[in-house]
Amino acid sequence: MPISVARFREECSVPLRLTLLAGEGGAGREIAGSRAQEAGLAVTGEVFPPQGGRVQILGETEISYFRRQAPARQGESADRFFAGPLPCAVVSASQPVPELFVEAAERRGVPLFSSALPTSELVEEVHRQLSGLLTETTTIHGVLIDVLGVGVLLLGKSGVGKSECAIDLILRGHRFVADDVIHIDKLGPATLVGRGDDKTRHHMEIRGLGIISIQDLFGLTATTQRKKVELVIRLEGWDAGKEYDRLGLEDRTTGILGVELPTLLIPVSPGRNLATIVEVAVRNHLLKLQGVHSAKELVDRQDRRAVERKGS
């Protein structure tokens, strides 16, 4: 989602070493792209930036080119540049800024900043800062674990056995991502990536044991910093009066940040080995991705036999 220049200034002034020179009235303009754009020929006012909504960088090349123009053209070029589809502009390396730039930015209501960072570093740092600001994020309570390369999100009420299931999976060689607080970032139209909280990273709470460090207990290979979330498994206490899916034909989904993830509901009861069930669920999920749907194939085969028997 786009962010305002006001928020960009508030969040990025320190890391980008920004100073506002003009155009404060345009603080409501929106930045839609995480990658900054070196203005290039747009500084002449003859062409507009190829992609609107991006922060424009005025480096040494652009400022030098502008100053080499005939004085009669400079004012017109500056006005045309700031009349273009840009949310704001940043002059790099604390260069002296032409007064005509400041006047045009103020007149057109386009925020104009100066940064102490050199151009190449500024471009990279703008991208890094905006990537975080423009990413849709939510927080979910559960356990995220990497099972056979698939990011599995275990959900369920407190005490249902999510952490214990995760420990069993780690003992089988799968990798732990996060417990309890899981931050999920939307990095594409259908891509969700989960990560743990910085304060509790690689730690897990086990009732009766307390807080444990997965990395210290099982080593570096037992953990990973982040993982794409591909499958949701909901754990709930067994309800004898509830009808559970026994064929595997139900297509459940869980919506997170507008992305629908395939979901399984697994009832928990004494004696059920949840780690084994989760591992089998992931293997079955991988088969489905390859076009192999065992339950549907079985039902289709039974239907064909029933039709054949009727016809004979």
Steps between C-alpha positions, in 0.01 A plus 500: 500500500625852424629717783496878533811712468425617855546146629808454283650808659402394851636146469803559277644839590762352732624201294493703177634815668228712343442874525183652355579794271158581351154369417374413847147560371532185287551268798183315405641384165530122478805280442397177326831333413781384725775565246630854469552634151795706386336790317731493197359693203183578696696781663477689168122508527477363145407146609315365801630213714394170336333384822306734724474467875874452555743713694718694255873525572694803377865401502815676393431425133150650503600813693806560280293455183238742629760767578649467148170594339450853376378724784188582298403131493577407860187650651274334242678163540468508879131586481430223251689247710304574817175505302558133412353189669745478790422476872826667612863553403824458692830671418789274597841561657407833664547677168417870472145505365415747223268768633274449198444141616396617845264761355341257250454230766331746734279637223390155381461359853755223452714414806869554420758348736875507530690192619857466623526152348681452167277410207565124481462455875189718504329295228568176688394637838176650361414158359577327829293744704204510262491122462414476867252789496310384190471136603163388635557328834288322758569311821360155576527282809609146422807301404681518165722212397676388182392143423660343194552846354137606554420781743231359730303731727359315803196675649273413788395599849758535774593160648380293203854371435650723229838541668526133593424405140768741381758347737427153362543633146833661592618168643416346161734748329257775397577866563347742748409854392292664773277433799211701643552837324537459123537805276377434147604724211326506163781512245292440188141444383502145641822486704497510880823473698500435873765598753537505874505798732848645548475475879391134516668365186590127517332464840197291589280456806434145617262462792685338788842590358461871440687694232754301298742600224456277195829621351700427816340159552500370143756713315495754220361257243182455707387859440444743215434875513198511268291273282235528234164392648335241275278282719286566808419218743241576766511285813192466721390274782307194383124559497309172488191679374679661207532350154857513375623456143574129454562493126720805452272662243425820689687806374541726801689827480618768742520860383803700609563846351273413209680174419305174534718220640404129485390391847454172687304452822651229719322389818726434798440209735719290734715252311508687168853574380454852369852528359445192284162629381646842414788343311262278302277802434796689351600203283141476376497876436813467287338219302197718432727775368631241252146414393464183706182505711467155660156554653345631176660222298355238736152652488515531120609138469213382721252709297623347175466149640147576618408620151657192341306268732174671411574467130583128516 
